[in-house]
């Protein structure tokens, strides 16, 4: 869904004008990709590198959120970077979520009138933050968590940022409580912002309110990202302010979904068909946009302890519903949340329950998600069904098999992961490893067979310890970012063909990669003998 709506919303157009991107002449290629023509960008000053990349930040009075600490980090990092084109991309990308996507934020003191209307249930109390994905005026749970991730380490030093992140947690909690199967949401009711329809004809169960939900594709990783946002907040600030009755209600709602989506397609004792609670059908000619078998998807076996995901983080339908990366991520976040609740003094029964869920799920991933490959040895499958069928591939979106170490599921040195990584980064092992004359990397079915995603190259860099590999990946991403921002996907044979000029998650991923390398491989950014740059 995200790619197909690129740059269409009125709000998106306004922001593109502010960013200067809309001033570039563009056309639409028959395959749906944007083609950047050769019109001159007037976003001065240009970078001093050979690419002369434009400055792509809105003027200060047009930014949707400001942070003095973020500006300080930008100055400290870019002043030390030797490649001034990479520095310009970081300067544009690191604050991009704050600059352009904080569609609505209150710090908890401006909502008295609305609180009075909901004094019995606590809806929308406290700080609230609605973070749109970029060129679509809606919030994805997954995207917003990743968009905000690079600010988590700064929150303990700046109350403004801490409140913004707390607000994002509170807002996500309201989304999960009301529509836990949905992936993308409209502006919250108290914001007063009009909602926009997604233009699709969907039949979904459980039903949802279109004025509240933008799209309702059940993706297990969306719920894992809801937990991740809170886990990151606690780990960086030590604050338990998010542990409100509403957040606990959201957690309980999430756990009910996990239980229901762990059920097999056929009753274990009678063999009778059991209709899943969640079904999704879309009127479309794209098979990846809907579920087969009347909205159920392919059958899943019992006894695996894995959890079904109807869709992938790309918003494409799963083929086999046990999506391994999302199960791995959920296992990690459940165990992390158990530790948070234990430290916060919650009942031992709840803590043990969460930890057990995470441990059982982790074991299930190792037991059912690892298969023997005749060339690569033991590798992680992308999807399984519990009957023995497997899908071997990877997609650019997070969570992915490539990102298992970043998610905290295992160490990058673990042998099964090393085998898997080698498989994923070769055309012979991964059908969606795409290579052309200008670009190469992991893509996916969401955009097509000629577009690799810069985000996947950034994840590849974060899981590598090889200086040559990392430098090459940074060069590829830099050369494909000729607007000074990072695109969703790039045509592997023609860099001027891309999707999404305003995709905040990709910009955040670039910023996170630069900060990771600044701490782990400072010489690659700052020069030989350079000291690490670490946000503490």
Buried (B, 14 or more C-beta within 10 A) or exposed (E): BBBBBBBEBEBBEEBBEBBBBBBBEBEEEEEBBBBBEEEEBEBEEBBEBEBBBBBBBBEEEBBBBBBEBBBEBBEEBBEBBBBBBBBBBBBBBBBBBBBBBBBBBBBBEEBEEBBEEBEEEBBBBBBBBBBBBBBBBBBBBBBBBBBBBBBBBBBBBBEBBBBBBBBBBBBBBBBBBBBBBBBBBBBBBBBEBEBBEBEBEBEBBEEBEBEBBBBBBBBBBBBBBBBBBBBBBBEBBEBBBBBBEBBBBBBEBBBEBBEBBBBBBBEEEEEEEEEBBBBBBBEEEEEBBBBEEEBBBBBBBBEBBBBBBBBBBBBBBBBBBBBBBBBBBBBBBBBBBBBBBBEEEBEEEBBEBBBEBBBBBBEBBBEBBBEEBEEBBEBBBBBBBBEEBBBBBBBBBBBBBBBBBBBBBBEBEBEBBBBBBBBBBEEEBBBBBBEBEBBBBBBBBBBBEBBBBBBBBBBBBBBBEEEEBBBBBBBBBBBBBBBBBBBBBBBBBBBBBBBBBBBBBBBBBBBBBBBBBBEEBBBBBBEEEBEEBEBE
